[in-house]
């Protein structure tokens, strides 16, 4: 059973991953920390568009950022991936309570 807080976090994570561009960003970040300029080139996307999507991912807690000079680097947050894994596991069928139907 999940708490309301866990449910809210799962909703943020699933929403953040529901967009193809954000999913592509996460896939690129699986390879390690990336500068916005690297993501712009790799995804062939405008910086302003990527900034919006990175903001959504950051607000959901999926990525963290750090500034180095004039560049901003992004990386996946392991804790968020663990939360996501738990949220998906919470959706798995509960076979411990039997496979039969309980009504009709």
Secondary structure, 3 states (H helix, E strand, C coil): CCCHHHHHHHHHHHHHCCCHHHHHHHHHHCCCCEEHHHHHHHHCCCHHHHHHHHHHHHHCCCEEEEEECCEEEEEECHHHHHHHHHHHHCCCCCHHHCCCCCCC
